[in-house]
Amino acid sequence: MKNSNRSGRYVEIMDTTLRDGEQTPGVAFTPAEKLGIVRLLINHLHLDRLEIGSARVSEGERKAITDILKWAEHRGCAERMEILGFVDNGKSAEWIRESGGHVMNLLAKGSERHCRVQLRKDPAKHRAEVCAEIENAAKLGLTVNVYLEDWTNGMIYSFPYVYEFFQALAGCPVARIMLPDTLGIITPDRLTMYLEWIYSAFPDVKLDFHGHNDYGLVTANSLAAVRAGVSGIHTTINGLGERTGNQPLSQLVVTIHDHTDRLTRIAEKEIQHASEVVQALSGKRFSWNMPVVGSDVFTQTCGVHADGDKKGNLYMNKLLPERFGRNRNYALGKLSGKASLDQNLALFGIEELLPDQRQKVLDEIVRLGDRKKQVTPADLPFIISNVLRTPTSGRIQIVDYVVESKMTSPPKATVTLRIDGAEITASGSGDGGYDAFVKVLRRELRKHGIQLPKLADYEVRIPPGGKTDALVENTIIWELSGGRRLTTTGVDSDQMHAAIIATQKMLNLVVKK
């Protein structure tokens, strides 16, 4: 008879950003942040299960878990909230029950070395204590899953120990056995072999795989586990976790959808937003080339690639940016060709350039790229203006500004604008100099029926080894209507002026006559 717990159509995704992900160096979420992340992951991403914290850690952890469970009870999903517990004579189980929890993920030792060295216990004694914890938790009304910590080392070096643990757990009220590759040492072929052994010996077991990324193999290992038939995979948003981190949710979802015949319930269009929220709250930026969510993963740089896409989408795979609410971009620089330029001209609706003018613009882009200057699509109208010696015009010009910062009072800004030919001067304050400037700008533009785009990101860079008088490159990402984003850059020796240059570029591009 086929095991109903193996190879189901849907793979359960259990996200542990709030527990294992919080073990990332320097990451600690407040109770309010934890609740906000839970709402995001449940309401928008549609995660199957969440591991929301650990028992008996701190009063702050208790408050966070209690608040989450109250919200989950009201929404009818409290059974999807899981809490890590320990072998501690029932204290964790009681803590979880008093906090309103329904599910305990009991941490046990999955390798003989961990059992003997860290716990200093005989394996038989540890197994007996684990089974007693499970029975006690079940009497309290908790569902119990069991983590076999360091399971992969256990399979490699102490297989009889692991086998005997599975035998003991088979007689206990355990919902799932969760298999961590705690040190990220497994390979896909070996993992497949070990899972086949376990399913052969224990055909009715329900298994989760919990991968780490020390060798960069975590997604390949998770894929092997999915193909072998595991019921669930554990993830974190952006791969947060100790050392090299855990299985990133984004990479797992697309790998399952595109490379197996199984499915997840994750809403792909919500992945980018979730990644950016967790990035902001954790303070840990994901890399520019991180699959699916990285800032540059849907950007083509080579002119040959742009040409191939223009003629027949030759350099596109199943990971189309539209799946994730994003857009494809074509970078400008020394590798740009005519196709790269044409793709970007079309973005701004610029079609009136003659062939010789286009060539001059392309030559300037290549020249700037050779000097290692970052050339963004937003720079294009200004490059055209410079090459063709024509002014770049718009409804709004920033004529002058004064920004004052004092230790004893909020920063103030006085800004002189020219809007549709009429010059006005206005003042206001803010939390910082640029914030004060933007608040004045937004207020005055609103009076003219103009909505300022939302600021999505703000980055300041100086050259390596630069001194206090170094040039500053200020890059601002603006969120436009329809989910499209615009990046503008300003360069000046004064940081504030660099930001205002970038803002002026945005105004000329998006606020048209």
WONOR-V698087 format. One record per backbone hydrogen bond with DSSP energy under -0.5 kcal/mol. CO is the residue of the C=O (numbers start at 1). NH is the residue of the N-H. Records with the same first field share a line. If there is no record, write none. Layout:
BEGIN
CO: NH, NH
END
This chain:
BEGIN
2: 4
3: 6
9: 263
10: 12
12: 14, 233
13: 15, 48, 49
14: 235
15: 51
16: 19, 20, 21
20: 23
21: 24
24: 27
26: 28
30: 34
31: 35
32: 36
33: 37
34: 38
35: 39
36: 40
37: 41
38: 42
39: 43, 44
40: 44, 45
41: 46, 47
45: 267
49: 15
50: 52, 82
53: 84
54: 57
58: 62
59: 63
60: 64
61: 65
62: 66
63: 67
64: 68
65: 69
66: 70
67: 71
68: 72
69: 73
70: 74
71: 75
72: 76, 77, 78
73: 76
77: 80
78: 81
80: 50, 82
81: 102, 103
82: 52, 53
83: 105
84: 55
85: 107
86: 88
88: 91
90: 94
91: 95
92: 96
93: 97
94: 98
95: 99
96: 100, 101
97: 100
102: 143
103: 83
104: 106, 145
105: 85
106: 108, 147
108: 110, 149
111: 115
112: 116
113: 117, 118
114: 118, 119
115: 121
122: 126
123: 127
124: 128
125: 129
126: 130
127: 131
128: 132
129: 133
130: 134
131: 135
132: 136
133: 137
134: 138
135: 139
136: 140
137: 142
138: 141
143: 104
144: 175, 176
145: 106
146: 178
147: 108, 149
148: 151, 180
149: 110
150: 154
151: 155
152: 156
153: 157
154: 158
158: 161, 162
159: 163
160: 164
161: 165
162: 166
163: 167
164: 168
165: 169
166: 170
167: 171
168: 171
169: 172
172: 174
176: 146, 178
177: 179, 208
178: 148, 180
179: 210
180: 151, 152, 182
181: 184
184: 215
187: 191
188: 192
189: 193
190: 194
191: 195
192: 196
193: 197
194: 198
195: 199
196: 200
197: 201
198: 202
202: 205
205: 207
206: 177
207: 231, 232
208: 179
209: 211, 234
210: 181
211: 247
213: 216
217: 221
218: 222
219: 223
220: 224
221: 225
222: 226
223: 227
224: 228
225: 229, 230
226: 229
229: 7
231: 12
232: 209
233: 14
235: 16
236: 239, 249
237: 240
239: 246
240: 246
242: 245
245: 213
247: 236
248: 252
249: 253
250: 254
251: 255
252: 256
253: 257
254: 258
255: 259
256: 260
263: 11
266: 268
267: 270
268: 271
270: 274
271: 275
272: 276
273: 277
274: 278
275: 279
276: 280
277: 281
278: 282
279: 283
283: 285
287: 290
288: 296
290: 294
291: 293
294: 297
296: 299
298: 329
300: 331
302: 306
303: 307
304: 308
305: 309
306: 310
307: 311
308: 312, 314
309: 313
313: 316
318: 320
320: 323
321: 324, 326
322: 325
329: 300, 331
332: 375
333: 336
335: 303
337: 341
338: 342
339: 343
340: 344
341: 345
342: 346
343: 347
344: 348
345: 350
346: 349
349: 351
354: 358
355: 359
356: 360
357: 361
358: 362
359: 363
360: 364
361: 365
362: 366
363: 367
364: 368
365: 369
366: 370
367: 371
368: 373
369: 372
374: 376
375: 332
376: 379
377: 380
379: 382, 383
380: 384
381: 385
382: 386
383: 387
384: 388
385: 389, 390
391: 393
395: 420
397: 399, 418
400: 416
402: 414
404: 412
406: 409
409: 406
411: 430
412: 404
413: 428
414: 402
415: 417, 426
416: 399, 400
417: 419, 424
418: 397, 420
419: 422
422: 419
424: 417
426: 415
428: 413
430: 411
432: 436
433: 437
434: 438
435: 439
436: 440
437: 441
438: 442
439: 443
440: 444
441: 445
442: 446
443: 447
444: 448
445: 448, 450
446: 449
449: 451
450: 452
454: 456, 479
457: 477
459: 475
461: 473
463: 466
467: 470
471: 463
472: 474, 492
473: 461, 475
474: 476, 490
475: 459
476: 478, 488
477: 456, 457
478: 480, 486
479: 454
480: 483
481: 484
484: 480
486: 478, 488
487: 378
488: 476
490: 474
492: 472
493: 495
494: 498
495: 499
496: 500
497: 501
498: 502
499: 503
500: 504
501: 505
502: 506
503: 507
504: 508
505: 509
506: 510
507: 511
510: 512
511: 395
END
